[in-house]
């Protein structure tokens, strides 16, 4: 839709893939001047070797659009030959801000935790319990095999489930490895596969370490909570109300919203978390040029004084002011309180102008 006059080929289509493989130079010469979109370009890795001389010889910029779901294969080729000749754009599932003006807006955050934000859930009307198991099977059986030579896909599927059970927690490679009976290096390698294919992201600790007591392991989050709930075998939205990881999933949802919005705005997410050895913790630190904005995330719908304890402690450590601090919760009302600005999950766009 963005490039309606460009030719379009999909490398998943056998005929298109053969045409690209047999004569990549001729293919680029035929369509390069007028514009072409090559979807799932990682299926034809040889095409990348021809892009650098084509761009250098023709000086044509912005006429070749490559897209694909396996970022690290694309990046591997790009870093070899296309430095300075390429612009990268990350496109993630829907955000709340995108859904607000549509008929897919619901006044129920648990609906979004369960359903997730993948477009097919909405524009095709596919139920989450049908969509995500098929998505995961396709991902494991097709995409994972082409990204990395993983012999035991059943073990990898269990690895995905273990990651979902650790959502919002500090990542412990040894714990995952021991639970699966694999070694530490394999667990670390598989985490990299999930990162590269946009299943998970890691939130690093904030390194402006007051009192030098900040832990250094990252926390694990899914880009989409619908995918995580499916892996956790949640089959109905109602099951989430009493689910022991609901708070973690709500935290995941809020942080992933911030991360997606940052990427969609064309910037790297300036997102971290804070936790020291004494147990003081802030779920999200937005670091703007060294100026930290603490954001505490609570899944409760009623504001409780206990919600502010972490923010109060962080304000003592960092001298951040209450008006520069935020509490995001699952209730409906946004209001200023003594220790922070309280934001409803519906008002994430008001997060200090950050989302």
Phi, psi and omega in degrees: 000327180288331183232068188294338182265358178279146170293153182229128172228149180238116184291352171287335178283125187301318181296315178297318182295319179296319179297320178291321183286322186286323183214068183299323181294316178293324179297314180294321180294327182287321188246347188300320182289322183272340177110139180212143172252122177250105182272148184052048186296338180294346178288342179234073185300335182296336183298330183294328181294336182267348185287319182300306179296327179297313180294318182293322183283321187265342185059021178276122180239142176078010181260350179240116180251119177253134176224155180182162184264355183244085189300322188287335172292318176298313182297322180302316180286321181297317182293337179285323192224347190243019178302128180081000183239009188219146171244135184254134178231129177259126180242118185251176174302171183307155170248165177301320182297328178288326184276339184307313182277012184248175177283000180262014178274129180233141181275047185210103184293331180296330176301315181288325176301318183281313186281334185074190189233014179293136185305323184298333178297329187260301188282343177253353177066031180275133179291141180305323182292341176266323187288308191292319176301320177292321177300314182294320179296317178297316181299312183292314188281331182254302188290316182296320179300323183277340178279315185212146180282090179255116186289314185256095182289335176295319177295322178295323178296320176294326176300317176301318180295321178295324177296319179297325180287348180249018183299134179078009181249158176295132185287126178236099183299320183295322180296315178296316181299317180294321180295330183262346184076031175243172181271167184301319182294322178296316179300318180294320179295319181291326174300320178296325176297316180294324176294314185295331182259017172061034172271315181232165167221157181251132178259118183276154177290152178283127190267003171280076196276094176302131182064007176056042182233029183272134176289159190244354178280145178282167173254151187257132177222154173264145174295333183225123181288334176300320177295318180295317180294327177295317178295331178275005176064035172276121186253346179222146178303322183298334181292341182286335187301323181250011184288138187293341180256016183300318179299319178296318181292323176295317176301315178302316183299313182295315181292320179294327175299316179296315181297314180297314180298323178296311179298318182292339176272001176085022179229153175289138180295127178266055190247135179215180169228164180234131170206130177253177186291348178270357179094001175290132188215144170232130187295321184219126172246117174266114186258105179258098179055045178084359179258108186278135173247107182280137179229113175265140186237123181231135183277352179291152181263353179243128182292127182237143181300330179297335181301334189266356186301314180297319179295320179299315180295318180294323178297324177293321182285326191246349184067020173288138183278153179302323180290349177255012181241152184226145170238120177254130182222177187267009177279184189257345189252132173258132187205154175274132176238176187300320187256356182186165168273122182268128181240131168292152177303336180286343188249032182299335177298345180263012183289072178061025184071016188268332181263000000 
